[in-house]
Amino acid sequence: MKILIVDDSRAMRMIVMRTLRQAGFADHKLAEAANGAEALKSIESEPPDLVLCDWNMPEMSGIELLGRLRAEGRGVKFGFVTSEGNPEMKTTARDAGALFFVTKPFSVEAFQDALASVIS
């Protein structure tokens, strides 16, 4: 399975990758993008099986990316990994098609719980 990690912080992308490995997902191919626009180009050229995306980023936010993917008919599995997690955002994400919402700071267990039903 190919997992695309989208976050404007390189350090956070590294933390997410490390946490995925610690959570038992080391055998999956991991790719990175620094914002939604970069992620969209990557998805168009080499579609991932799952996108783990930050909400707030320059050029194109995570929710804008998800909306664009769904508008184009792309059903890639999508979840948010973000520092904000109010109930309104979670509802917006779910309504837009996100499968899960992991709030930073996160734990290995949070990734295991969120991805258990997404990655088989």
Residue, then its C-alpha position, 0 to 999 in steps of 0.5 A: m500500500k502506498i501512503l502519501i503524507v501531506d504536511d507543510s512541516r518537513a519535521m512533522r512529515m518525518i514524525v508521521m513516518r516514524t510513528l507509522r513505522q512504530a505502529g506496525f505499518a513499516d512495510h508500506k511505501l511512504a511518499e511526501a508532499a509539502n502542501g495540497a497543491e503538491a499532493l494533487k500533482s503527486i496523486e494525479s501522476e502516481p495515485p496513493d492508496l491512502v492520504l494522511c493530510d494536515w488541515n492548514m497548509p499554504e497554497m491548498s489546505g487539506i480540506e480543499l485537497l479532499g474536496r478537489l479529489r472528490a469533485e474529480g471522482r477520486g475515491v482515494k482513502f483520506g484522513f486528517v492528521t492535524s493540530e486542530g480538531n474541534p467538532e465542527m472541523k471533524t464534521t466537515a471532514r467526515d461530510a467531505g469524505a474523510l475516514f478519520f481524524v487524528t489530532k496532534p500530538f498523536s500516539v502510536e495507538a492513535f494511528q493504530d486505532a485510526l488505520a486499523s479499518v483502513i489498512s488491512 
